[in-house]
């Protein structure tokens, strides 16, 4: 008795006895081989025989019977799931349409010299290139700018969200945060390895830190302190300003730093002679920052009319010894000692505009 080649149905021979038996076997197979069509919610009304197929007419989803349940084919239905999609190299573009057939998205489209990988169309039919590659490199958003959470990016990379990011590769700025909390960093501003970092907290400036060059110079500004690691040069005055109350209201007192060709260290105080002599110990920190090989300059002022003058008979970064010129006297006097900052004895005073410090000899004391 022959069988059909694709499904194996029985074909009784002509004149065969009991020919109804193989036909009954065929009917049993039909229950599995013939597709069941009904709405998705009614599939429970059908026996999920192993290998049977159920097509949901409302959702277009396909189910295959396992013997105990209807198992969905993930690639079927109006919202199929794909683990992988392969497109023939002969296909230059894929058009994605909505239910009305209106064009919503193109992938692989080639408009002119560039090659757009993904192009969206809004309700008005306007084109928006969300991902493309052109002759000049990667291009997201159609004009060389990338927007993440930002419909119209203003810089090459503009990330907007709970914590905003704003990267401008043209000048090296990286800005993170919003108006209340913001971090701004600059990398290689103008070349030469220079950089900057600006941190702003809610309510004002938390800290400003600037780093420049390869020498490690750093400027750090906090609400109450400015710290400089390296040389600090000012073309104007270096002032301190203090608010005071006066009879005419609040005023500001402005003092200007004393300028000199030699970077000085200084210690001062009031001491008292005993039998015409006094030994004054200088603070330990004065010796830490003062060049012991450079001259010390000492000034005194006696606090007594009977004084015939004072001499500094011994000078070092650790102590000073004073003597009355007559060798007698018991009275108070003030003193000031100035030294040269350690490591800064050879400092150029006159240089070409914009030139850096070199190891020229220090100016003579008379030049100060």
C-alpha positions, 0 to 999 in steps of 0.5 A: 500500500503506497503513502503520500510522499510529504505526509505519509497518508495511506493510499489503499490499493484498488480492490483492497480489503478493509480499505477503511482502516488505513483511511481512518488512520489518515483522519487521525493524522489530519487532527494534527496536520490541519491548522486550527484557526480561532481567536487567541483567547479560545486556544484553550478549547483545543487539545494541544496534540504534539505537533498540532498548529494553532493560528490566533486570528486576532493576534496573528500569533502561531502556537505549536502543541507540545502534548500538554500546552500550546507553545508560542513561536516567538517570531510570530504575531504582530510583535515578533521577537528576533534573536538575529536578523540577517539581510542580504547584501543585495538589499540596500535599504529596509523600509519600516512602515506603520499600519497605514503604510506611511514610511516611519523608518529607513535603515541602510538608506544612501542619500548622496555621498553619505550612508545613513544607517537609521533615518526616522520620519515624524508625523509631518514626514520630516526626516531625522537622521538618528544614526549615520556614517558619512565621508567625515566619520560617524554622524549621529543626529545628522549634524555631527552632534550626539544627543542622548536624552536631548532632542537638539544636541548643542555640542558633539556629545550632549547627554541630558538626564538626572545628571547632565553631561555636556561634552564639547570636543572642540575646546575640551570641555566636559560639563557634568551636572545642572545649575545647582551641581556642576562639574566642568573639566577642560583637557588640553586647553590650548595644548601643552597638557593644560587642564582645568576642573571647576566644581560647583555645589548648590548655593555657590562655588564649592571648589575651583581647581586649575592645573597647567603644564607638565610641571604640576602647577596647580591653583585651587580656590575654595570659598575661604582659601586659594592655594597655589602649587608653583609660581604665582605671578600678578601683573597688578597689585596683591591686596588683602581687603578687610571690612570694618565698621566706621562712624560713616558705615561699613568700609573696606581697608585695602593693604598691598603686599610689599614687593621686592626682588628677593623672596623674603622670609620674616620673623619679628617680636619684642624682647628685653635686655638683661645687663645689656644682652638678650638672646632670642630663639627664632621659630623652628618653622623660620629655619625650615623655609629660610636659606641658611647660606644667604644673608640675614637682615636684622632691624631693632627699635629700642623702647627706652630713651636711655639706649645708646643703640643695639647691635645684632652680635650673632645671627642665624636661622635658629637664634639672634643675640643682641647687645647694648652698645654701652654693654648695659641696660635693661629695657624692651626692644622690638626686632625684625629679621628677614631671610631668603626663602629656601630654594629661591636664592637664584631668581631672575628679576629682569627677563624678557616678556613672558619668559620663565624664571631661570637661575640668574644670581639673586640681586644684591641686598642694596637692590632690594 
